[in-house]
Amino acid sequence: MSETLVLRLVTGEEIIGKVDIVFVPNGEFYKIKNPAILLLGRDPESGVPVGLAGLADPLQLSEKDDTIKLKADHVLWDYKPMTKLENAYNEAYGSGLIVAENTGVLLKG
């Protein structure tokens, strides 16, 4: 099952997308659906990166697929993004679903 992850590449870019890690006999690779590049800068209020840029060029080459593959050797690390960043990604490129933040407050009904 895919999960939203940020991948830090050996070239310095960070990509966010719905990621599956695929294992094959000669190694592994990341399969990334609807990838976007994280841009530098932070929104002062939310702390979320100011911009997400879609990886349009590789995806325009194929009308059948919105997925790219990266060899695991090209990824330094991956991590689960904070909720605000995941929500910004989902609104722009993903399902549109927003994940509620854990405020630590229980509501009584």
N, CA, C and O of each residue as an XYZ file, in Angstrom:
436
protein
N       0.838     -1.181      0.000
C       0.000      0.000      0.000
C       0.885      1.248      0.000
O       1.863      1.336      0.743
N       0.526      2.190     -0.832
C       1.297      3.434     -0.944
C       1.099      4.305      0.287
O       0.028      4.335      0.893
N       2.169      5.013      0.637
C       2.048      6.023      1.681
C       2.760      7.279      1.200
O       3.684      7.217      0.389
N       2.316      8.412      1.712
C       2.939      9.671      1.330
C       4.273      9.800      2.045
O       4.339      9.778      3.274
N       5.349      9.937      1.249
C       6.690     10.076      1.790
C       7.417     11.199      1.071
O       7.076     11.563     -0.055
N       8.425     11.740      1.741
C       9.356     12.674      1.125
C      10.662     11.906      0.922
O      11.145     11.244      1.840
N      11.229     11.997     -0.279
C      12.493     11.347     -0.596
C      13.554     12.404     -0.801
O      13.355     13.340     -1.576
N      14.678     12.272     -0.119
C      15.816     13.172     -0.312
C      16.763     12.491     -1.296
O      17.292     11.417     -1.010
N      16.976     13.114     -2.453
C      17.792     12.525     -3.502
C      19.262     12.886     -3.327
O      19.589     13.853     -2.640
N      20.141     12.117     -3.943
C      21.574     12.382     -3.859
C      21.926     13.715     -4.512
O      22.981     14.280     -4.224
N      21.064     14.224     -5.384
C      21.293     15.509     -6.053
C      20.838     16.689     -5.207
O      21.059     17.838     -5.590
N      20.197     16.428     -4.047
C      19.787     17.494     -3.146
C      18.313     17.822     -3.187
O      17.804     18.456     -2.263
N      17.603     17.406     -4.239
C      16.156     17.685     -4.290
C      15.410     16.804     -3.310
O      15.872     15.733     -2.918
N      14.232     17.296     -2.924
C      13.316     16.490     -2.125
C      12.027     16.349     -2.913
O      11.462     17.335     -3.385
N      11.568     15.111     -3.050
C      10.359     14.796     -3.802
C       9.335     14.226     -2.836
O       9.670     13.418     -1.970
N       8.092     14.647     -2.986
C       6.997     14.090     -2.196
C       6.039     13.387     -3.153
O       5.842     13.826     -4.286
N       5.453     12.302     -2.688
C       4.491     11.574     -3.508
C       3.984     10.347     -2.782
O       4.392     10.050     -1.660
N       3.094      9.650     -3.440
C       2.594      8.371     -2.931
C       3.608      7.317     -3.334
O       3.793      7.053     -4.521
N       4.270      6.706     -2.344
C       5.437      5.874     -2.600
C       5.177      4.413     -2.237
O       4.583      4.095     -1.207
N       5.650      3.542     -3.129
C       5.765      2.112     -2.851
C       7.232      1.754     -3.029
O       7.870      2.206     -3.980
N       7.764      0.960     -2.137
C       9.122      0.451     -2.305
C       8.998     -0.939     -2.917
O       8.331     -1.817     -2.372
N       9.659     -1.122     -4.069
C       9.554     -2.369     -4.813
C      10.891     -3.087     -4.745
O      11.936     -2.507     -5.039
N      10.848     -4.352     -4.355
C      12.055     -5.164     -4.268
C      12.132     -6.066     -5.487
O      11.166     -6.751     -5.822
N      13.282     -6.067     -6.149
C      13.535     -6.922     -7.306
C      14.846     -7.659     -7.045
O      15.604     -7.262     -6.160
N      15.128     -8.723     -7.794
C      16.333     -9.518     -7.514
C      17.635     -8.727     -7.486
O      18.528     -9.046     -6.700
N      17.763     -7.706     -8.325
C      19.031     -6.962     -8.364
C      18.978     -5.642     -7.595
O      19.778     -4.746     -7.863
N      18.067     -5.511     -6.661
C      18.013     -4.296     -5.848
C      16.589     -3.890     -5.532
O      15.675     -4.715     -5.517
N      16.421     -2.612     -5.281
C      15.092     -2.087     -4.999
C      14.955     -0.717     -5.634
O      15.946     -0.061     -5.954
N      13.701     -0.293     -5.813
C      13.452      1.042     -6.333
C      12.195      1.609     -5.700
O      11.367      0.882     -5.151
N      12.075      2.915     -5.791
C      10.900      3.618     -5.299
C       9.977      3.883     -6.482
O      10.411      4.406     -7.509
N       8.733      3.530     -6.340
C       7.706      3.821     -7.344
C       6.882      4.964     -6.767
O       6.255      4.812     -5.718
N       6.879      6.116     -7.450
C       6.269      7.337     -6.903
C       5.137      7.806     -7.803
O       5.347      8.130     -8.972
N       3.944      7.835     -7.246
C       2.764      8.300     -7.988
C       2.529      9.775     -7.672
O       2.626     10.188     -6.517
N       2.223     10.563     -8.693
C       1.973     12.007     -8.565
C       3.101     12.719     -7.804
O       2.846     13.388     -6.803
N       4.349     12.576     -8.277
C       5.466     13.207     -7.568
C       5.457     14.727     -7.707
O       4.992     15.272     -8.708
N       5.975     15.390     -6.692
C       6.136     16.853     -6.708
C       7.447     17.174     -5.995
O       7.859     16.474     -5.070
N       8.086     18.244     -6.444
C       9.329     18.689     -5.818
C       8.999     19.702     -4.735
O       8.181     20.597     -4.947
N       9.634     19.564     -3.570
C       9.489     20.560     -2.513
C      10.373     21.745     -2.856
O      11.549     21.572     -3.177
N       9.822     22.935     -2.791
C      10.585     24.152     -3.074
C      11.034     24.789     -1.770
O      10.390     24.625     -0.734
N      12.137     25.511     -1.825
C      12.666     26.160     -0.628
C      11.744     27.277     -0.169
O      11.030     27.885     -0.966
N      11.774     27.531      1.113
C      10.961     28.588      1.696
C       9.871     28.001      2.560
O       9.404     26.887      2.322
N       9.475     28.742      3.546
C       8.445     28.283      4.484
C       7.393     29.359      4.663
O       7.697     30.551      4.705
N       6.158     28.920      4.768
C       5.071     29.811      5.116
C       5.270     30.160      6.591
O       5.334     29.254      7.423
N       5.369     31.457      6.942
C       5.652     31.821      8.337
C       4.592     31.354      9.326
O       4.904     31.090     10.487
N       3.352     31.250      8.885
C       2.289     30.842      9.807
C       2.229     29.338     10.009
O       2.143     28.862     11.140
N       2.274     28.589      8.913
C       2.070     27.144      9.019
C       3.361     26.348      9.072
O       3.364     25.218      9.560
N       4.469     26.915      8.576
C       5.714     26.167      8.518
C       5.785     25.218      7.343
O       6.769     24.494      7.191
N       4.760     25.209      6.511
C       4.723     24.333      5.346
C       5.551     24.955      4.228
O       5.524     26.173      4.053
N       6.297     24.132      3.454
C       7.025     24.708      2.333
C       6.104     25.545      1.458
O       4.962     25.168      1.197
N       6.617     26.685      1.009
C       5.800     27.626      0.251
C       5.346     27.033     -1.062
O       4.248     27.346     -1.523
N       6.145     26.193     -1.680
C       5.754     25.696     -2.988
C       5.969     24.218     -3.188
O       6.905     23.624     -2.653
N       5.082     23.637     -3.970
C       5.230     22.284     -4.465
C       5.170     22.404     -5.978
O       4.250     23.027     -6.509
N       6.112     21.831     -6.668
C       6.121     21.880     -8.124
C       5.984     20.469     -8.656
O       6.772     19.587     -8.315
N       4.988     20.259     -9.488
C       4.780     18.941    -10.069
C       5.906     18.579    -11.009
O       6.491     19.448    -11.656
N       6.208     17.305    -11.085
C       7.219     16.823    -12.026
C       6.547     16.602    -13.372
O       6.324     15.462    -13.779
N       6.227     17.679    -14.054
C       5.445     17.593    -15.287
C       6.222     16.975    -16.431
O       5.663     16.173    -17.180
N       7.490     17.317    -16.593
C       8.229     16.883    -17.778
C       8.256     15.370    -17.961
O       7.894     14.892    -19.036
N       8.676     14.581    -16.942
C       8.690     13.144    -17.190
C       7.285     12.585    -17.389
O       7.099     11.603    -18.108
N       6.305     13.206    -16.758
C       4.953     12.666    -16.846
C       4.283     13.026    -18.162
O       3.362     12.327    -18.585
N       4.712     14.086    -18.817
C       4.134     14.449    -20.098
C       4.559     13.483    -21.192
O       3.922     13.425    -22.244
N       5.614     12.732    -20.962
C       6.086     11.781    -21.957
C       5.176     10.568    -22.052
O       5.191      9.862    -23.060
N       4.394     10.320    -21.029
C       3.522      9.153    -21.018
C       2.112      9.570    -20.633
O       1.894     10.134    -19.560
N       1.166      9.293    -21.502
C      -0.230      9.601    -21.193
C      -0.866      8.496    -20.366
O      -1.957      8.671    -19.822
N      -0.191      7.362    -20.271
C      -0.767      6.199    -19.602
C      -0.439      6.124    -18.125
O      -1.091      5.392    -17.381
N       0.561      6.870    -17.693
C       1.057      6.657    -16.340
C       1.404      7.980    -15.678
O       1.930      8.882    -16.329
N       1.113      8.101    -14.390
C       1.466      9.282    -13.600
C       2.483      8.899    -12.527
O       2.534      9.509    -11.460
N       3.292      7.879    -12.826
C       4.221      7.314    -11.867
C       5.639      7.351    -12.419
O       5.863      7.124    -13.607
N       6.600      7.644    -11.530
C       8.007      7.530    -11.903
C       8.658      6.492    -11.002
O       8.133      6.155     -9.941
N       9.809      5.988    -11.440
C      10.575      5.022    -10.647
C      11.965      5.595    -10.414
O      12.580      6.157    -11.320
N      12.447      5.446     -9.191
C      13.803      5.868     -8.836
C      14.533      4.682     -8.226
O      13.990      3.985     -7.369
N      15.762      4.454     -8.667
C      16.574      3.424     -8.030
C      16.853      3.844     -6.595
O      17.078      5.022     -6.316
N      16.837      2.894     -5.706
C      17.080      3.193     -4.291
C      18.453      3.822     -4.084
O      18.648      4.563     -3.121
N      19.408      3.540     -4.970
C      20.747      4.128     -4.864
C      20.725      5.645     -5.008
O      21.664      6.317     -4.581
N      19.673      6.192     -5.599
C      19.582      7.633     -5.837
C      18.885      8.368     -4.693
O      18.734      9.589     -4.736
N      18.463      7.629     -3.680
C      17.741      8.206     -2.541
C      18.610      8.100     -1.290
O      19.053      7.013     -0.917
N      18.849      9.251     -0.645
C      19.634      9.244      0.594
C      18.800      8.755      1.766
O      19.239      7.909      2.545
N      17.581      9.301      1.882
C      16.679      8.881      2.948
C      15.257      9.228      2.556
O      15.017      9.992      1.621
N      14.320      8.650      3.292
C      12.909      9.005      3.123
C      12.317      9.238      4.497
O      12.810      8.726      5.502
N      11.250     10.022      4.522
C      10.576     10.279      5.793
C       9.116     10.624      5.557
O       8.723     11.075      4.481
N       8.332     10.399      6.591
C       6.906     10.739      6.576
C       6.800     12.237      6.812
O       7.343     12.740      7.796
N       6.102     12.973      5.922
C       6.003     14.422      6.102
C       5.093     14.787      7.266
O       4.236     14.005      7.676
N       5.301     16.009      7.796
C       4.394     16.487      8.836
C       3.001     16.630      8.228
O       2.860     16.760      7.012
N       1.989     16.606      9.064
C       0.596     16.597      8.617
C       0.275     17.784      7.720
O      -0.415     17.617      6.715
N       0.761     18.989      8.059
C       0.458     20.170      7.247
C       1.008     20.032      5.831
O       0.355     20.434      4.868
N       2.200     19.469      5.701
C       2.785     19.269      4.380
C       2.027     18.191      3.607
O       1.772     18.344      2.413
N       1.671     17.114      4.281
C       0.907     16.052      3.624
C      -0.443     16.584      3.142
O      -0.896     16.232      2.053
N      -1.081     17.425      3.943
C      -2.356     18.017      3.536
C      -2.191     18.929      2.318
O      -3.014     18.903      1.403
N      -1.126     19.736      2.311
C      -0.877     20.618      1.163
C      -0.648     19.791     -0.098
O      -1.147     20.147     -1.166
N       0.095     18.700      0.010
C       0.327     17.814     -1.125
C      -0.985     17.190     -1.595
O      -1.281     17.188     -2.790
N      -1.772     16.660     -0.652
C      -3.039     16.007     -1.019
C      -3.997     16.974     -1.702
O      -4.706     16.592     -2.633
N      -4.022     18.220     -1.246
C      -4.889     19.209     -1.880
C      -4.453     19.493     -3.317
O      -5.292     19.638     -4.206
N      -3.141     19.572     -3.544
C      -2.628     19.960     -4.856
C      -2.496     18.788     -5.825
O      -2.820     18.930     -7.004
N      -2.026     17.633     -5.351
C      -1.677     16.547     -6.260
C      -2.299     15.206     -5.912
O      -2.337     14.303     -6.747
N      -2.774     15.073     -4.713
C      -3.236     13.762     -4.272
C      -4.735     13.617     -4.298
O      -5.411     14.091     -5.211
N      -5.237     12.961     -3.290
C      -6.644     12.606     -3.212
C      -7.535     13.772     -2.821
O      -8.748     13.719     -3.025
N      -6.952     14.822     -2.264
C      -7.741     15.939     -1.760
C      -8.168     15.741     -0.316
O      -8.743     16.643      0.293
N      -7.888     14.557      0.240
C      -8.256     14.283      1.629
C      -7.307     15.004      2.571
O      -6.102     15.068      2.329
N      -7.859     15.542      3.638
C      -7.090     16.263      4.645
C      -7.019     15.405      5.897
O      -8.033     14.882      6.358
N      -5.818     15.264      6.444
C      -5.604     14.491      7.660
C      -5.741     15.429      8.854
O      -5.097     16.477      8.905
N      -6.572     15.053      9.800
C      -6.753     15.869     10.996
C      -5.499     15.820     11.848
O      -4.866     14.774     11.989
N      -5.150     16.967     12.413
C      -3.985     17.006     13.294
C      -4.409     16.581     14.698
O      -5.535     16.842     15.122
N      -3.506     15.931     15.403
C      -3.754     15.511     16.769
C      -3.509     16.702     17.689
O      -2.365     17.109     17.895
N      -4.584     17.260     18.241
C      -4.439     18.428     19.112
C      -4.348     18.028     20.582
O      -4.054     18.864     21.436
N      -4.599     16.762     20.876
C      -4.560     16.310     22.245
C      -5.848     16.634     23.023
O      -5.927     16.384     24.225
N      -6.845     17.186     22.337
C      -8.106     17.547     22.984
C      -9.159     16.520     22.615
O      -9.357     16.227     21.436
N      -9.830     15.977     23.607
C     -10.913     15.053     23.361
C     -12.235     15.802     23.396
O     -12.476     16.611     24.291
N     -13.070     15.536     22.440
C     -14.375     16.176     22.399
C     -15.413     15.222     22.971
O     -15.433     14.038     22.635
N     -16.255     15.735     23.819
C     -17.318     14.920     24.389
C     -18.594     15.159     23.601
O     -18.919     16.291     23.242
N     -19.317     14.068     23.338
C     -20.510     14.196     22.505
C     -21.786     14.083     23.239
O     -22.855     14.176     22.635
